[in-house]
């Protein structure tokens, strides 16, 4: 497929671009930096400014068939980027009639009663932003969405095994998160699902197949 990754230069996004290419997809690497070029034939940079209007954003989505939203402000601009930027991309996708939309969110963002658990106590403002972005995707669009909600990200090799629909927030190797995102694109069973996850014991494909 032709896939747009919004946030392609981030920790998750850069690895996601590589994994999608490995799986045979053509990737539009969405970033706010302009005039970038790729040395890889299956990657083309796309100028995606999350502060722009949905109409302006849609003009740079080219002929993408699916979108991954993995962008974030790292806490620097939660309202404009993590919340409104995400909504702008959703609205742009609908303008372009791109139905498949996979969004990286935060564990339990839709369950405020769990925001006092473990490390989540320090992420309340972030979870508020993700809460309303997730709500918009579910309730205010007709997109074929998947919302993936991992806990704390860690930079270490992935095991390929995860747990889903978890009760307590846990750690997630970034590689496991990326592999789960890629598998979500390939598995129609994930459409319309909100998936909480952590590193675990079940192979990723099996975990998603048995949702």
N, C-alpha and C positions, 0 to 999 in steps of 0.2 A: 504494500500500500504506500501511498504518499502521505506522510505524517508530518504535522507541525508540532514541534516541541517549543512551548513558550517557557522561557527561562533556561535556554540551552547552555548558558555559560556557568550555571551554578553547580554545586557539588553533585546534586542528583541529575540535573539536566545534561551535563557533559557526559556522564557515564550512560545515561539513557540514550543519547544520540548514538554512541558507539554500539550499544547493545541492539538498537533497532536496525542499524546498518548490518551488523552481524547476522541478523535474522532476515535480511534480504529486502528491507524497506528502504524507500527513498525518504530522506529527512530534510524538511525545512527547519533550520536551526534558528528559532526566534530569539532575538536579542535586541535591546534598545540601542546597542552600538551599531552605527551605520557603516556601509561600504566595506563590510568584511567579506573576504573570499575564502573558499575552502579548497584544499588540495585533494579532497576526496570526491570522487565522481558522484557518489550517492548522497552528498550533503550540499545543500545550498543555504546560505545565510538569508534570513528574512528579518527586515527591520520591524520589530514589534515594540511599540512604545505604549506601555500600559496606562500612561496619562493621556493618550490621544483618545479621540472619539471612537465609538464602535465602527463607524463608517470608515474612518481612516485606517483602523486596524485591519478591517476586512480586506482592504485593497492589497495588503501584503501577505494574505493567506494563500495566494496563488491557487493551485488546484488541489490543496490538501483534502484528504478523505477522512482524516481523524485528527484530533487535537489532544495533546497532553499539556495540562497546565501544571507546571512544577516550579513556577516563579515565586519569589518571596523577597521581602525587604530586609530579612534578618532582624526584624524588630524596629527598623528605622522609619518606616512609613506604612504602618499597618492599614490605615484607612484607605489611602490612595492606591497602594499596590496590592496588598494581600486581600483586601475586600473589594474595593471598587475596580481595581485593575482586573481582577478575576471576572467580575460581572461584565466589564467592557468586552473581554474576550468571548464570554458566552454570547453576548448580544451580537458581536461580530460574526461568530460562528453561525448563528441563526440567519443573519443577513446573507451569508455565503451558502446557506443550506448544507452546512457540514453537520451531520447528525451525531457522529461519535465523539464523545467528550470525556476524557479521563482526567480526573483532578486529584492531585496530591494534597491531602489535608492533614489534620492533626488528630491524634487519638482522642476519642470521646468529645470531639468538638460539638456534636449535636446533643451531648448529655451533660449539661452544666452541673448537675448534682455530683458529677465525678471529678470536677475540676480541682478539688482539694486533695486529690491523691498524688502522693510521691512528688515527682518533679513538676507536675502540672500546676502546682501552687504558684510557681514562679512565671507561668505562661498565660495568665488570665487574659491580658489584653490581646495576645496573639490568638487565643482560643475564641475570644469574642469575634474577632475579624473573620476567622475561619468558619465560625458558627453561622454567621449571616451569609457568607459566600456559599456555603454548602446548602443552606436553606434556599437561596435564590436558584441555584442549579436544580434542585429537586422540585420546587414549587412554582417557579416563574419561567421555566423554559420547557420546551418539548424535546430537548436533546436526549440522546441515548447515553446516559451518563453512567460512569463508575466513579465512586469516591473512595479513595484508598486512604486510610487513617492509621499510619504507623505512630509508634511512640518515639522515644529519643533515638536519634540517628547516630551511628558510630562508624568511623572510618576504618573498617577492617574487612577482610574477605568474607563473602557470604557463604553460608553452609548449603544454601538451596532449600532449606527446610524452614517452615514458618508455622505459626498458629494463627487462626483467624477467629473472629467473633469472640475476642478475649474479654475477660472480666476486669483485669488489672493492667495498667500501662507497663510496657516492657521496653527493652532495647531492640534496635533493629540495625543490622548491618546495611549500609547504604546499597550494597550490591544486591541484597535480598529484596529491598524495596524496589529497586530498578527492575529486577527480574520479574517481580510480581506485577509491576506496571506493564511490562512487555507482554506477559502472559495474559493480562486482562484484555489487551487488544485482540488477542487470538481466541479468547474464550467468551462466546456470547452469553454464557451463564452469568457473567459479571454485570451485564447491562441492568441498570435500575437498582444496583446494589450499593450499599454503604458497607465497606469492609474494614473493620478494625484488625490490626495485625501486630505481631511481634515475632522475633526469631523463635523457632520452635522445633517440632519434630516431624512435621508432615511435608513431603515434597510439594513445592509451590503449585505445580499443575494439579495435583490431587486435591490440595486444599481448596483451590478455586472451583474445581469441578464438583466438589461436594458441598458447596455453599447452601 
